[in-house]
Amino acid sequence: MSNATEVTDATFQSEVLESSTPILVDFWAPWCGPCRAMGPAVDQLAEEKASSLRVVKHNTQDNPNKATEFGVMSIPCFLIFKEGKEAARHTGMMNYDQLKAFVEPHI
């Protein structure tokens, strides 16, 4: 089971945009090999940064609307939201250290 919370198009507003805690959104799909390969790093980050960062996963196959709204053209795509606004974006695979370095300036 993942340490990251699953969000949908319906819950995105309340779970992500209205959060007072910085949030990393992992836009992914079950058929995406690189997305699945990132899973352990995303879970590790969710566990290690639980006190300062929320980590959520958004399945773009089942919930395509928010990915389209935010211009996610390729997955995996990681967006950091602070106070309801996109603060950073990275598309493509990263190792754990790169993922951690990507989020740390925002928490």
Secondary structure, DSSP 4 states (H G I P E B T S, - for coil): --SSEEE-TTTHIIIIIT-SS-EEEEEE-TT-HHHHHHHHHHHHHHHHTTTT-EEEEEETTT-HHHHHHTT--SSSEEEEEETTEEEEEEES---HHHHHHHHGGG-
